[in-house]
Amino acid sequence: MKKNPDGRIPLELTVGEVAERSGVAVSTLHFYETKGLIKSWRNRGNQRRYPRVVLRRVAVIKVAQRTGIPLADIAEALAVLPHDRPLTAKDWQRLSETWKQQLDARIASLTALRDQLTGCVGCGCLSMQDCPLRNPHDELSEKGAGPVLLEP
């Protein structure tokens, strides 16, 4: 990153500088901005400028995405935090506790699915009337025959 002539790090960054520092494509930054995850302003030349604090927000977004948190949930969580200051350890603790609960629930669901999978592979058929993977507890019997799937 370029420093100011006096050797200080600039307080505002171009979209290219944010992309370079965060490892995120410029198009992704623009997408995040349209979703309200990050904010920029325009200079006199109509070029985007970002506050330095955006680097921390982008890092949090990437970590959350990597753990499988949907972007809508990330946006909802970040919406209550100010854009004009870096996220604090307390902010991160609150975010991570919420996301940890979601991950624990997803892990429990995937573990149950894994444990049921071997029973179905043994029969070779996923269209049984009472399939524990596709029709748990025969919940679809009242809707008649057909390939209707349940989301967990």
Secondary structure, 3 states (H helix, E strand, C coil): CCCCCCCCCCCEECHHHHHHHHCCCHHHHHHHHHCCCCCCEECCCCCEEEECCHHHHHHHHHHHHHCCCCHHHHHHHHCCCCCCCCCCHHHHHHHHHHHHHHHHHHHHHHHHHHHHHHHHHHHCCCCCCCCCCCCHHHCCHHHCCCCCCCCC
